[in-house]
Amino acid sequence: MTRMPASHVAAARRRLSKHSFPTDGGSLPLLVFLEVTQEDLTKATEEALHEREITTAALAQVAPVGIMRFDGNGRCNYVNNRWIEMTGLTIDEAIGDGWTKAIHIEDRASVIFRWVRMREADELFREEYRLCKPDGTVAWVFAEGVPLRSYSGERLGFIRAVTDITRHRQLETELSAAREELEERVRERTAKLEAEMIERQKLEKQVLETKDSEQRRFSQDLHDGLGQYLTGILFRALALQRSLEREYSRLAERASQIAELVNEAINQAHDLARGIDPVQLRPDGLMAALEELAKKLSLSELTTCKFECEEPLYMEDNTVATHLYRIAQEAITNAMKHSGASEITVRLHKLANRCAVIVQDNGRGFLSSCMEHEGRGLNIIKHRARLIDAIIKVSSQEGCGTTVECIFPVSEKKAS
């Protein structure tokens, strides 16, 4: 490679000016070389730097955020007009460490600590804090600071931009207050609805308990009142029959027929009383009632029903026992009406401190998607289950029957 002569290097530092002069064939360009000295270069550089500083200062003055400049030691040497408006301090008051006076007294120590740490770590500074004007006006700001470097990478100082976020903070506070108020209203409304639901459940339970109590009273009246009255009539009819037989009267046969009719009326009254109040007031009342129910259903030629209870269960609360009986009865009724089952099993099963009444059939079953459309029977079952804190589980598979399981808490009572 050919080295450029020194004269050419010097020539390369000249400015070129283009001129032209006339000739016979027209005008020809003329290049005029003007010598540029080192003094000219220095002056031009200084002018460019001065122009850049003027532009930067003008931008800082019209910027919508507060701008601060610090030297390499972290001492402030410039603030713009916007920062002065935000703090109420003058430039002279802000120079050096005076700018820290604008920070709210409660935030000042932490802001200064992080500012020092940022300078030492030579990293980005971001923080939200409060400013306090001399008149006591408080404003929230978001400050961002970065190191200021030369083209060679030397750290010259720091620059910070401070944005007023007071309105944003106010909106956040108002939004948070509105959200809290809404949540409080929701909590109050939810609590009110829960209280209403609890009260409604209590009333529903009282209604059912009153209904069961009246049915029990009516059953007792049938048994003790009408039943005893009919029994008395039966005895008189039998006595009349024997008296007429001794007299060889033809009316003895009629007396016998009257006795049979009265006896049938007694049986019907007894069955009616048992149907109204199926669970007897005794510890094994639920077991006896479910077993009796299975026996009666087995008399049908369409369905065979059996009762299973591996371990005796003695119920302390007759009201709970009655609800469980009605749940099993409704499940059996649904199976007989809709499943086409030929066999139904009623099982009373103990599970630690819980028990389960299970009704299982071998009917046609149904798809799980069909459970979304619950019938009246299943709604009644679930309603009674809620009143005794029981859980209802229904499982079915098409062609494989249905199982209704009622799991309930129980406190047992020893058999007397």
MIKESE-426150 format. One record per residue: residue in one letter; x negated, y negated, z negated of N, C-alpha, C in turn. Coordinates in steps of 0.05 Angstrom, whole numbers, padded with zeros to 5 digits, always signed. Layout:
N
AXYZXYZXYZ
...
//
This chain:
416
M-00017+00024+00000+00000+00000+00000-00018-00025+00000
T-00011-00045+00018-00027-00069+00020-00019-00089-00002
R-00039-00099-00016-00033-00118-00038-00028-00146-00026
M-00007-00159-00035-00001-00186-00025-00021-00206-00035
P-00032-00222-00017-00052-00242-00026-00039-00261-00046
A-00058-00274-00061-00049-00293-00081-00035-00317-00069
S-00044-00324-00045-00032-00347-00032-00003-00341-00024
H+00002-00315-00017+00029-00308-00010+00047-00307-00035
V+00034-00298-00057+00050-00298-00082+00058-00326-00090
A+00040-00344-00087+00046-00372-00093+00067-00383-00074
A+00066-00375-00049+00086-00384-00030+00113-00373-00036
A+00114-00350-00047+00139-00337-00054+00154-00352-00076
R+00139-00369-00091+00151-00384-00113+00162-00411-00103
R+00163-00415-00077+00173-00440-00066+00202-00438-00058
R+00216-00460-00059+00243-00460-00049+00243-00467-00019
L+00262-00456-00005+00263-00460+00024+00286-00479+00030
S+00281-00498+00048+00302-00516+00057+00304-00514+00087
K+00327-00510+00097+00331-00505+00126+00337-00531+00141
H+00321-00537+00161+00325-00560+00179+00324-00552+00207
S+00330-00569+00226+00329-00563+00255+00318-00588+00270
F+00304-00584+00293+00295-00606+00310+00301-00600+00339
P+00306-00620+00355+00315-00616+00383+00292-00606+00400
T+00298-00589+00420+00280-00579+00441+00294-00580+00467
D+00279-00573+00489+00292-00572+00516+00314-00551+00517
G+00309-00529+00503+00329-00507+00504+00349-00509+00482
G+00350-00531+00467+00369-00534+00444+00355-00540+00419
S+00367-00535+00397+00354-00541+00371+00343-00515+00359
L+00320-00517+00345+00308-00495+00332+00307-00500+00302
P+00311-00479+00286+00310-00483+00257+00283-00489+00247
L+00282-00505+00227+00256-00512+00215+00258-00506+00185
L+00239-00490+00176+00238-00482+00147+00218-00500+00133
V+00228-00514+00112+00210-00532+00097+00205-00520+00070
F+00180-00516+00063+00172-00504+00037+00168-00526+00017
L+00183-00523-00006+00181-00543-00027+00168-00529-00051
E+00147-00539-00062+00133-00527-00084+00149-00529-00110
V+00153-00507-00125+00167-00506-00150+00146-00500-00172
T+00145-00518-00191+00125-00515-00212+00136-00500-00236
Q+00119-00491-00255+00128-00478-00279+00145-00496-00296
E+00139-00522-00295+00156-00541-00310+00184-00542-00299
D+00187-00539-00272+00214-00539-00260+00229-00514-00269
L+00215-00491-00269+00229-00466-00278+00238-00468-00307
T+00221-00479-00324+00228-00482-00352+00251-00501-00356
K+00251-00522-00341+00273-00542-00343+00299-00529-00334
A+00298-00514-00311+00322-00502-00301+00333-00481-00321
T+00315-00466-00334+00324-00446-00354+00337-00460-00377
E+00325-00482-00386+00336-00496-00409+00363-00508-00402
E+00366-00518-00377+00392-00529-00369+00413-00507-00368
A+00405-00483-00358+00424-00461-00357+00433-00452-00385
L+00413-00450-00403+00419-00443-00430+00437-00464-00444
H+00431-00489-00439+00447-00510-00451+00476-00509-00440
E+00478-00504-00414+00505-00502-00402+00520-00479-00414
R+00505-00457-00418+00518-00433-00430+00527-00438-00458
E+00511-00452-00474+00518-00459-00501+00543-00477-00502
I+00543-00496-00483+00566-00514-00482+00592-00499-00476
T+00589-00480-00456+00613-00464-00449+00622-00447-00472
T+00603-00434-00485+00609-00417-00508+00622-00433-00531
A+00612-00456-00536+00623-00473-00557+00651-00482-00550
A+00655-00489-00525+00682-00497-00516+00702-00474-00519
L+00694-00450-00511+00711-00427-00514+00718-00422-00543
A+00698-00425-00560+00702-00420-00588+00722-00440-00600
Q+00721-00465-00590+00739-00485-00601+00768-00481-00593
V+00772-00470-00569+00800-00465-00560+00810-00437-00565
A+00793-00420-00577+00801-00393-00583+00823-00393-00603
P+00843-00374-00600+00866-00373-00619+00858-00359-00646
V+00833-00350-00649+00824-00337-00673+00802-00353-00685
G+00798-00349-00711+00775-00362-00724+00749-00348-00717
I+00729-00363-00711+00703-00352-00703+00681-00363-00722
M+00664-00344-00731+00643-00351-00750+00617-00339-00738
R+00595-00355-00742+00569-00345-00734+00550-00346-00757
F+00533-00325-00760+00515-00323-00782+00486-00318-00771
D+00467-00327-00787+00439-00322-00779+00431-00294-00788
G+00405-00287-00784+00396-00260-00790+00398-00253-00819
N+00400-00273-00836+00402-00267-00865+00431-00267-00875
G+00449-00270-00856+00478-00269-00864+00489-00295-00874
R+00475-00317-00869+00485-00343-00878+00500-00356-00855
C+00523-00367-00861+00540-00379-00840+00527-00405-00830
N+00527-00408-00803+00516-00433-00791+00535-00445-00771
Y+00560-00433-00768+00579-00444-00750+00607-00433-00755
V+00627-00449-00754+00655-00441-00754+00670-00458-00734
N+00691-00447-00722+00706-00463-00702+00730-00476-00716
N+00744-00492-00699+00766-00507-00710+00789-00490-00721
R+00793-00467-00707+00815-00449-00716+00809-00438-00744
W+00784-00432-00750+00777-00421-00776+00781-00443-00797
I+00774-00468-00790+00778-00491-00808+00808-00494-00815
E+00825-00491-00794+00854-00493-00798+00864-00471-00817
M+00853-00447-00813+00862-00424-00829+00854-00425-00858
T+00831-00438-00864+00820-00438-00891+00823-00464-00906
G+00826-00486-00891+00827-00512-00904+00800-00523-00913
L+00778-00509-00906+00751-00518-00912+00739-00534-00889
T+00720-00551-00895+00706-00565-00873+00682-00548-00865
I+00669-00557-00843+00646-00542-00833+00623-00543-00854
D+00619-00566-00866+00599-00569-00886+00604-00550-00910
E+00629-00547-00918+00636-00530-00940+00633-00500-00933
A+00635-00494-00907+00633-00466-00899+00604-00457-00895
I+00586-00476-00889+00558-00469-00883+00545-00454-00906
G+00527-00435-00899+00514-00419-00920+00532-00398-00930
D+00536-00397-00956+00554-00378-00969+00581-00390-00976
G+00584-00416-00968+00609-00430-00976+00634-00418-00964
W+00631-00404-00942+00655-00392-00929+00669-00372-00948
T+00654-00360-00967+00666-00340-00984+00687-00352-01003
K+00686-00379-01007+00705-00392-01024+00734-00391-01013
A+00735-00386-00986+00762-00385-00974+00775-00358-00979
I+00760-00338-00987+00771-00311-00992+00786-00311-01019
H+00809-00298-01019+00825-00296-01043+00808-00285-01066
I+00811-00295-01090+00795-00288-01112+00797-00258-01118
E+00820-00246-01113+00823-00217-01118+00809-00200-01097
D+00804-00211-01073+00792-00195-01052+00762-00203-01048
R+00753-00224-01060+00727-00235-01054+00704-00216-01059
A+00703-00204-01082+00681-00186-01089+00678-00163-01069
S+00701-00150-01063+00700-00127-01045+00693-00135-01017
V+00702-00158-01008+00695-00167-00980+00665-00173-00978
I+00655-00187-00998+00626-00194-00998+00609-00168-00999
F+00618-00149-01016+00603-00124-01018+00601-00110-00991
R+00624-00107-00978+00625-00093-00952+00610-00109-00931
W+00611-00136-00933+00597-00153-00913+00567-00148-00916
V+00557-00147-00940+00528-00142-00944+00520-00114-00935
R+00537-00095-00941+00531-00067-00932+00531-00065-00902
M+00550-00079-00889+00551-00078-00860+00526-00090-00847
R+00516-00112-00859+00492-00125-00849+00468-00106-00852
E+00466-00093-00875+00444-00076-00879+00445-00051-00861
A+00469-00041-00856+00472-00018-00839+00472-00025-00809
D+00474-00052-00804+00474-00061-00776+00497-00048-00760
E+00522-00049-00772+00544-00035-00760+00568-00054-00757
L+00589-00044-00744+00613-00059-00740+00628-00064-00766
F+00639-00088-00769+00654-00095-00793+00683-00100-00786
R+00701-00085-00800+00730-00089-00796+00743-00087-00823
E+00761-00107-00828+00774-00107-00854+00797-00126-00855
E+00817-00119-00870+00839-00138-00875+00837-00148-00904
Y+00840-00174-00907+00839-00187-00933+00854-00213-00933
R+00855-00226-00955+00871-00251-00958+00853-00275-00959
L+00862-00297-00947+00849-00323-00950+00867-00340-00967
C+00855-00359-00981+00870-00377-00998+00861-00405-00994
K+00879-00422-00984+00872-00450-00980+00870-00465-01006
P+00857-00488-01006+00856-00505-01031+00883-00511-01042
D+00904-00513-01025+00931-00519-01035+00945-00495-01045
G+00932-00472-01045+00944-00447-01056+00958-00430-01035
T+00960-00439-01010+00972-00423-00989+00956-00398-00983
V+00969-00375-00983+00955-00349-00979+00962-00339-00951
A+00942-00329-00937+00946-00317-00910+00930-00291-00908
W+00942-00272-00895+00928-00246-00890+00914-00249-00864
V+00889-00238-00863+00873-00239-00838+00861-00212-00833
F+00854-00208-00807+00839-00184-00799+00813-00194-00787
A+00791-00186-00800+00764-00195-00792+00749-00173-00778
E+00736-00180-00756+00718-00162-00742+00691-00175-00738
G+00670-00161-00746+00643-00172-00743+00624-00153-00729
V+00606-00164-00712+00586-00148-00698+00559-00162-00699
P+00537-00147-00697+00511-00160-00695+00508-00175-00669
L+00494-00198-00670+00488-00214-00646+00459-00209-00638
R+00455-00200-00613+00428-00192-00605+00419-00208-00580
S+00393-00209-00577+00381-00221-00553+00380-00201-00531
Y+00371-00209-00507+00369-00190-00485+00349-00168-00491
S+00329-00174-00508+00309-00154-00514+00318-00135-00537
G+00342-00140-00548+00353-00123-00569+00347-00133-00597
E+00333-00155-00599+00327-00166-00625+00352-00178-00638
R+00356-00171-00664+00380-00181-00678+00376-00211-00685
L+00394-00227-00674+00392-00256-00679+00410-00265-00702
G+00430-00249-00707+00449-00257-00728+00474-00240-00726
F+00497-00252-00733+00523-00238-00733+00544-00258-00724
I+00565-00246-00713+00588-00263-00705+00614-00248-00715
R+00633-00264-00724+00658-00252-00735+00682-00267-00723
A+00702-00251-00716+00728-00262-00707+00749-00256-00728
V+00764-00277-00737+00784-00274-00758+00811-00281-00747
T+00830-00261-00748+00857-00264-00736+00877-00266-00759
D+00895-00285-00757+00916-00288-00777+00938-00267-00772
I+00942-00249-00791+00962-00228-00788+00984-00231-00810
T+00987-00255-00820+01006-00260-00842+01034-00252-00833
R+01042-00261-00809+01069-00255-00800+01073-00225-00796
H+01052-00213-00785+01052-00184-00782+01056-00170-00809
R+01041-00179-00829+01044-00168-00856+01071-00172-00867
Q+01082-00196-00862+01109-00202-00872+01130-00183-00860
L+01126-00179-00833+01145-00161-00819+01142-00133-00830
E+01117-00125-00836+01113-00098-00847+01126-00096-00874
T+01123-00117-00891+01135-00117-00917+01165-00116-00916
E+01176-00133-00898+01205-00133-00894+01215-00106-00884
L+01200-00095-00865+01208-00069-00854+01206-00047-00875
S+01185-00049-00891+01182-00029-00913+01205-00032-00934
A+01211-00057-00940+01233-00062-00959+01260-00053-00948
A+01264-00058-00922+01289-00049-00909+01290-00018-00909
R+01267-00006-00903+01266+00023-00903+01271+00035-00930
E+01259+00022-00950+01263+00031-00978+01292+00028-00986
E+01304+00005-00978+01332+00001-00985+01350+00021-00972
L+01344+00027-00946+01359+00047-00932+01356+00074-00944
E+01331+00081-00951+01327+00107-00964+01341+00109-00991
E+01341+00086-01006+01355+00086-01031+01385+00090-01027
R+01396+00076-01007+01424+00080-01001+01430+00109-00993
V+01412+00120-00977+01416+00148-00969+01415+00166-00993
R+01395+00161-01011+01393+00177-01035+01418+00175-01052
E+01428+00150-01055+01452+00145-01071+01476+00159-01058
R+01478+00156-01032+01501+00169-01018+01499+00200-01019
T+01474+00210-01016+01470+00239-01018+01477+00249-01045
A+01468+00234-01066+01474+00242-01093+01504+00241-01098
K+01517+00221-01087+01546+00219-01090+01561+00242-01076
L+01551+00248-01052+01563+00270-01037+01559+00297-01051
E+01534+00300-01062+01529+00325-01077+01546+00327-01102
A+01550+00304-01115+01567+00304-01139+01596+00311-01131
E+01605+00299-01109+01632+00305-01099+01635+00334-01091
M+01614+00345-01078+01615+00373-01071+01616+00391-01095
I+01600+00384-01115+01600+00400-01140+01627+00399-01153
E+01638+00374-01154+01665+00371-01166+01686+00386-01151
R+01683+00385-01124+01702+00400-01107+01700+00430-01112
Q+01675+00440-01114+01672+00468-01119+01683+00476-01146
K+01680+00458-01166+01691+00463-01192+01722+00465-01190
L+01733+00446-01175+01762+00446-01172+01772+00471-01158
E+01757+00478-01136+01765+00502-01121+01763+00527-01139
K+01741+00527-01155+01738+00550-01173+01760+00551-01193
Q+01768+00527-01204+01790+00526-01223+01816+00535-01211
V+01820+00526-01185+01845+00534-01172+01846+00564-01169
L+01824+00576-01159+01824+00605-01156+01826+00620-01183
E+01812+00609-01203+01814+00621-01229+01843+00619-01240
T+01855+00596-01235+01883+00593-01244+01901+00612-01229
K+01896+00614-01202+01911+00633-01186+01908+00662-01196
D+01883+00669-01201+01878+00697-01211+01890+00701-01238
S+01889+00680-01255+01901+00682-01281+01931+00685-01280
E+01944+00670-01262+01973+00673-01258+01980+00700-01247
Q+01963+00709-01228+01968+00736-01217+01966+00757-01238
R+01946+00754-01256+01942+00773-01278+01965+00772-01297
R+01975+00748-01302+01998+00745-01320+02023+00758-01308
F+02026+00753-01282+02049+00764-01268+02047+00795-01267
S+02022+00805-01263+02018+00834-01263+02025+00845-01290
Q+02017+00832-01311+02024+00841-01338+02054+00840-01343
D+02067+00819-01333+02096+00818-01336+02110+00840-01322
L+02099+00847-01298+02111+00869-01283+02107+00895-01299
H+02083+00899-01310+02077+00924-01323+02091+00925-01351
D+02088+00904-01366+02098+00904-01394+02127+00897-01395
G+02136+00880-01377+02164+00872-01378+02182+00889-01361
L+02181+00886-01335+02198+00901-01317+02192+00931-01319
G+02166+00938-01321+02159+00966-01323+02171+00979-01347
Q+02169+00966-01370+02180+00977-01394+02211+00978-01393
Y+02223+00957-01381+02252+00957-01378+02261+00980-01361
L+02247+00985-01339+02254+01007-01321+02249+01034-01335
T+02228+01035-01351+02223+01060-01365+02246+01066-01385
G+02256+01045-01397+02279+01049-01415+02303+01059-01400
I+02308+01048-01376+02330+01057-01359+02326+01086-01352
L+02301+01093-01345+02295+01121-01337+02302+01140-01360
F+02294+01133-01384+02300+01151-01407+02330+01154-01411
R+02345+01132-01409+02374+01134-01412+02387+01151-01390
A+02375+01147-01365+02386+01163-01343+02381+01193-01347
L+02357+01199-01357+02350+01227-01362+02367+01238-01385
A+02372+01221-01405+02389+01230-01428+02418+01235-01418
L+02427+01217-01400+02454+01220-01389+02456+01246-01373
Q+02434+01251-01357+02433+01275-01341+02436+01300-01358
R+02420+01301-01380+02421+01325-01397+02449+01328-01410
S+02460+01306-01418+02486+01307-01431+02507+01317-01412
L+02506+01308-01387+02525+01317-01366+02521+01346-01359
E+02496+01355-01360+02490+01383-01353+02502+01401-01375
R+02501+01392-01400+02512+01408-01422+02542+01411-01418
E+02554+01390-01407+02583+01391-01403+02591+01402-01376
Y+02570+01411-01361+02574+01423-01334+02590+01404-01316
S+02582+01379-01320+02596+01358-01303+02582+01356-01276
R+02599+01351-01256+02588+01347-01229+02572+01321-01226
L+02575+01304-01246+02561+01278-01245+02532+01281-01254
A+02524+01304-01264+02496+01308-01272+02477+01304-01249
E+02485+01313-01226+02468+01310-01202+02464+01281-01195
R+02485+01265-01197+02482+01236-01192+02464+01223-01213
A+02466+01232-01237+02449+01221-01258+02420+01227-01252
S+02415+01251-01242+02387+01259-01234+02377+01241-01212
Q+02394+01235-01192+02386+01218-01170+02379+01190-01180
I+02396+01180-01199+02390+01154-01210+02363+01153-01224
A+02357+01175-01239+02331+01177-01253+02308+01177-01234
E+02311+01191-01211+02290+01191-01191+02285+01164-01179
L+02308+01150-01173+02305+01123-01162+02291+01104-01181
V+02299+01106-01207+02286+01089-01227+02257+01095-01229
N+02250+01121-01229+02222+01129-01230+02206+01118-01206
E+02218+01119-01182+02205+01107-01159+02201+01077-01162
A+02221+01064-01173+02219+01035-01178+02196+01029-01198
I+02193+01047-01218+02171+01043-01237+02144+01046-01223
N+02142+01066-01205+02116+01070-01190+02110+01046-01172
Q+02131+01036-01159+02127+01013-01142+02119+00988-01157
A+02131+00984-01180+02124+00961-01198+02095+00964-01207
H+02088+00989-01214+02061+00994-01222+02041+00988-01200
D+02047+00998-01176+02029+00992-01153+02027+00962-01147
L+02050+00949-01149+02051+00920-01144+02034+00905-01165
A+02036+00913-01189+02020+00901-01211+01990+00906-01206
R+01983+00930-01198+01955+00936-01193+01945+00921-01169
G+01962+00916-01148+01953+00901-01125+01949+00872-01131
I+01965+00861-01148+01962+00833-01156+01938+00829-01173
D+01933+00847-01191+01910+00845-01210+01895+00871-01210
P+01878+00876-01189+01866+00902-01185+01844+00908-01205
V+01830+00888-01215+01807+00893-01232+01816+00891-01262
Q+01814+00913-01275+01823+00914-01303+01803+00898-01321
L+01813+00888-01343+01797+00873-01362+01781+00893-01380
R+01761+00905-01367+01743+00923-01381+01716+00924-01366
P+01695+00932-01379+01668+00930-01367+01666+00945-01341
D+01679+00968-01338+01677+00983-01313+01700+00977-01294
G+01712+00954-01298+01736+00947-01282+01730+00946-01252
L+01706+00934-01244+01700+00931-01216+01695+00959-01203
M+01680+00976-01217+01675+01003-01206+01701+01018-01202
A+01718+01017-01222+01744+01031-01220+01761+01020-01198
A+01762+00994-01195+01779+00981-01175+01769+00988-01147
L+01743+00987-01142+01732+00993-01116+01736+01023-01109
E+01733+01040-01129+01738+01069-01124+01768+01074-01118
E+01785+01061-01132+01814+01064-01127+01821+01053-01099
L+01809+01031-01091+01814+01019-01064+01805+01039-01043
A+01781+01051-01046+01771+01071-01026+01790+01095-01024
K+01800+01104-01047+01819+01127-01047+01845+01121-01032
K+01855+01097-01036+01880+01089-01023+01876+01088-00993
L+01853+01076-00984+01848+01073-00956+01843+01100-00943
S+01833+01119-00958+01827+01146-00947+01853+01161-00941
L+01875+01152-00952+01901+01165-00946+01909+01160-00918
S+01897+01139-00905+01903+01133-00878+01891+01154-00860
E+01906+01160-00838+01896+01180-00819+01876+01168-00799
L+01873+01141-00799+01856+01128-00780+01828+01124-00790
T+01825+01119-00816+01799+01112-00827+01793+01127-00853
T+01768+01136-00856+01759+01149-00880+01742+01129-00895
C+01749+01124-00921+01734+01105-00937+01724+01118-00962
K+01698+01114-00968+01686+01126-00991+01672+01105-01008
F+01670+01110-01034+01657+01091-01052+01633+01105-01064
E+01610+01090-01065+01585+01100-01075+01574+01081-01096
C+01565+01092-01118+01553+01076-01140+01534+01095-01154
E+01508+01093-01148+01488+01111-01159+01484+01107-01189
E+01486+01081-01197+01481+01075-01225+01504+01057-01235
P+01517+01064-01257+01540+01049-01267+01533+01020-01271
L+01552+01003-01264+01549+00974-01267+01572+00963-01283
Y+01566+00952-01306+01586+00942-01324+01586+00911-01323
M+01608+00900-01314+01610+00871-01310+01620+00857-01335
E+01607+00835-01343+01616+00820-01366+01637+00799-01359
D+01635+00788-01335+01653+00767-01326+01674+00779-01308
N+01699+00780-01317+01720+00792-01301+01727+00774-01277
T+01723+00748-01279+01729+00730-01257+01710+00736-01234
V+01684+00739-01240+01664+00746-01219+01671+00773-01207
A+01679+00792-01224+01686+00819-01214+01710+00818-01195
T+01729+00800-01201+01752+00798-01184+01744+00786-01157
H+01727+00766-01157+01717+00754-01132+01703+00775-01115
L+01686+00791-01128+01672+00812-01113+01691+00833-01102
Y+01711+00840-01116+01731+00858-01106+01745+00847-01081
R+01753+00821-01083+01767+00809-01060+01748+00807-01036
I+01722+00802-01041+01703+00801-01019+01701+00828-01005
A+01699+00849-01021+01698+00876-01010+01724+00883-00995
Q+01746+00875-01007+01772+00881-00995+01775+00867-00968
E+01766+00841-00966+01768+00827-00941+01749+00838-00920
A+01725+00847-00928+01707+00859-00909+01718+00886-00898
I+01731+00901-00916+01743+00926-00907+01766+00920-00888
T+01782+00900-00895+01805+00893-00877+01795+00885-00849
N+01774+00869-00848+01763+00861-00822+01753+00885-00807
A+01740+00903-00820+01729+00927-00807+01752+00944-00795
M+01774+00947-00810+01797+00963-00801+01811+00949-00778
K+01812+00922-00778+01826+00908-00757+01811+00906-00731
H+01784+00901-00733+01769+00893-00710+01747+00912-00700
S+01738+00929-00718+01714+00946-00711+01721+00972-00697
G+01746+00982-00703+01753+01009-00692+01737+01031-00707
A+01729+01026-00732+01712+01045-00746+01729+01068-00756
S+01716+01092-00756+01729+01116-00766+01719+01122-00795
E+01698+01108-00803+01688+01112-00830+01677+01086-00841
I+01685+01080-00866+01676+01056-00880+01665+01065-00907
T+01642+01053-00914+01629+01060-00939+01627+01034-00956
V+01636+01036-00981+01634+01014-01000+01613+01023-01021
R+01592+01006-01024+01570+01014-01041+01565+00992-01061
L+01563+01000-01087+01555+00981-01108+01527+00988-01116
H+01509+00969-01112+01480+00975-01115+01466+00955-01133
K+01449+00964-01151+01435+00947-01169+01407+00939-01158
L+01400+00913-01161+01374+00903-01151+01361+00886-01173
A+01346+00899-01191+01334+00884-01213+01355+00868-01228
N+01352+00841-01228+01372+00824-01242+01394+00815-01224
R+01395+00827-01201+01417+00822-01182+01430+00848-01173
C+01454+00845-01163+01469+00868-01153+01480+00861-01125
A+01489+00882-01112+01500+00878-01085+01524+00896-01081
V+01544+00884-01069+01567+00899-01059+01564+00900-01029
I+01563+00925-01018+01557+00929-00990+01581+00944-00977
V+01590+00933-00955+01611+00946-00940+01600+00952-00912
Q+01598+00977-00905+01586+00985-00880+01606+01003-00864
D+01608+00997-00838+01626+01013-00821+01610+01024-00797
N+01621+01044-00784+01609+01055-00760+01624+01047-00735
G+01635+01022-00735+01651+01013-00713+01634+01003-00689
R+01647+00988-00672+01635+00980-00647+01613+00959-00651
G+01614+00944-00673+01594+00923-00678+01598+00900-00659
F+01579+00881-00660+01580+00858-00642+01552+00846-00640
L+01549+00829-00620+01523+00815-00615+01520+00793-00636
S+01494+00788-00643+01489+00767-00663+01499+00739-00654
S+01499+00735-00627+01508+00709-00617+01538+00705-00622
C+01553+00726-00626+01581+00723-00632+01587+00713-00660
M+01566+00714-00678+01570+00706-00706+01574+00676-00708
E+01567+00661-00686+01571+00632-00686+01601+00625-00689
H+01618+00643-00679+01647+00638-00680+01659+00655-00703
E+01656+00645-00727+01665+00660-00751+01695+00658-00753
G+01707+00681-00760+01736+00683-00764+01744+00674-00791
R+01770+00674-00796+01780+00665-00821+01772+00684-00844
G+01770+00710-00838+01763+00729-00859+01735+00724-00869
L+01716+00720-00851+01688+00715-00859+01686+00689-00874
N+01701+00669-00866+01701+00643-00880+01711+00646-00909
I+01731+00663-00913+01742+00668-00939+01721+00682-00956
I+01707+00701-00944+01686+00716-00958+01664+00697-00967
K+01655+00680-00950+01634+00661-00956+01643+00640-00977
H+01668+00633-00975+01679+00614-00995+01679+00626-01023
R+01688+00650-01025+01688+00663-01052+01659+00668-01061
A+01641+00674-01043+01613+00679-01051+01601+00653-01062
R+01607+00630-01051+01596+00605-01061+01605+00600-01089
L+01629+00607-01096+01640+00602-01122+01626+00618-01144
I+01613+00640-01137+01599+00656-01157+01569+00657-01152
D+01559+00637-01136+01530+00635-01130+01519+00660-01117
A+01535+00672-01100+01527+00696-01085+01518+00689-01057
I+01504+00707-01045+01494+00704-01017+01506+00725-01000
I+01516+00717-00977+01528+00736-00958+01509+00740-00935
K+01504+00766-00929+01488+00773-00905+01504+00792-00888
V+01506+00784-00862+01521+00800-00843+01502+00809-00821
S+01500+00835-00817+01483+00846-00796+01499+00865-00779
S+01495+00863-00753+01510+00880-00735+01495+00884-00709
Q+01500+00906-00697+01488+00913-00671+01509+00926-00654
E+01512+00917-00630+01533+00927-00612+01531+00958-00610
G+01553+00971-00617+01555+01000-00615+01545+01014-00640
C+01534+00999-00660+01523+01012-00683+01535+01003-00710
G+01558+00990-00709+01572+00983-00733+01563+00956-00745
T+01575+00949-00768+01570+00924-00781+01566+00928-00811
T+01548+00913-00822+01543+00914-00851+01547+00886-00863
V+01564+00884-00883+01568+00859-00898+01558+00864-00926
E+01538+00847-00934+01525+00850-00960+01529+00825-00976
C+01539+00828-01000+01542+00806-01019+01523+00810-01043
I+01503+00793-01045+01483+00795-01066+01489+00774-01087
F+01491+00782-01112+01500+00763-01133+01484+00768-01158
P+01480+00746-01174+01468+00749-01200+01488+00761-01220
V+01479+00776-01239+01498+00789-01257+01485+00793-01284
S+01502+00790-01304+01494+00796-01332+01512+00819-01340
E+01499+00842-01346+01515+00866-01351+01525+00866-01380
K+01546+00882-01383+01558+00886-01409+01560+00916-01414
K+01552+00924-01437+01552+00952-01444+01581+00962-01446
A+01584+00987-01438+01611+00999-01439+01618+01004-01468
S+01642+00997-01475+01651+01001-01503+01662+01029-01506
//
